[in-house]
């Protein structure tokens, strides 16, 4: 096998939270060298969010930080300070990519917008991730995973129609924005390899989430006038059965979009009423007009069986079906274990922290884990004294002045 597909690419990361760090993590696993810049003293905001690997709040033991930041070198630097900004510019002289997800106000005050850097670094790729994008009337608005879900329309479609809209769990906007940013950055790297010119990669978290809706919800609004809905445990405007139902020991998700799959499902039920009643042949009406009635008729079959029993039956009959798993069940899943999805990484203190792995595999240039996430300022001496050749006295002064 070859080395990493991005071997030789140098990345400076000026980001925190999920989106920017996860984008940089993916690039680092493809072989790029990533130097992560954090604010002196407090570091990335995710260091304070946890969950922590022990009972104490330790900035170096936040699971959220460890997940998004392994494979990186870490330094502390106040880039809003003129001396700190000058040091950043020295790092950018050798960099191919700058990844940032800072606020517009921060970038403007520090003179680190793309237009501020383009003339001095024409070959630099700047990947900029923000809640709403760097252009448009909302470009200066601050936001979060929660607001991206709400703004995109995703929250309105989450939950049951009898209740208020719900947000989606975990950091979906951040992770998906990170994946999208990594993809777009790779396209910019490819373009630069042919032209020698860098560019701005402008990623909007809200638009990334909005893409989830455009393939289905937007055409439904355009062609059918339905502006939004919450369908709870089922996929509305689909083909029955396409729902989550309780079973003997939990919940099961079943979806049989093809007519052949639906017929095999009816054979499993062995119910003549289902097979002969025209009301139950109109699958779209069952999904849109009377889903509760349809689900109530098949519910007893599910309640008589466990998740594993239903799964085995559906696999044998080639019907798409899967148990609704809790997180402890996900970590024990033989499919994910078989694909080495979970990556145990030894931390500097000797603890082994299991990370969720990457979303894809590459046969010739596999994604690699070379080192755990850095402790705060772990590589300061290596980068500032070794690579940038700062004098020891200057290094100590900058430390005292809280510049590094």
Secondary structure as UniProt FT lines:
FT   TURN            5..8
FT   STRAND          10..14
FT   HELIX           19..29
FT   TURN            30..31
FT   STRAND          33..38
FT   TURN            40..42
FT   HELIX           45..48
FT   TURN            59..60
FT   HELIX           63..69
FT   TURN            70..71
FT   STRAND          73..76
FT   TURN            79..80
FT   HELIX           82..92
FT   TURN            93..94
FT   STRAND          97..100
FT   HELIX           104..109
FT   TURN            110..111
FT   HELIX           114..117
FT   TURN            118..120
FT   TURN            122..123
FT   STRAND          125..130
FT   TURN            137..140
FT   HELIX           145..152
FT   TURN            153..154
FT   HELIX           155..157
FT   TURN            161..162
FT   HELIX           172..195
FT   STRAND          200..204
FT   HELIX           205..213
FT   HELIX           214..218
FT   HELIX           219..224
FT   TURN            232..233
FT   TURN            236..237
FT   STRAND          242..247
FT   TURN            248..249
FT   STRAND          250..255
FT   HELIX           259..269
FT   HELIX           272..276
FT   HELIX           278..280
FT   HELIX           283..288
FT   HELIX           291..303
FT   HELIX           307..316
FT   TURN            317..318
FT   STRAND          321..323
FT   HELIX           327..331
FT   HELIX           334..338
FT   TURN            339..340
FT   STRAND          342..346
FT   TURN            348..349
FT   STRAND          352..356
FT   TURN            376..379
FT   HELIX           381..387
FT   HELIX           392..400
FT   TURN            401..402
//
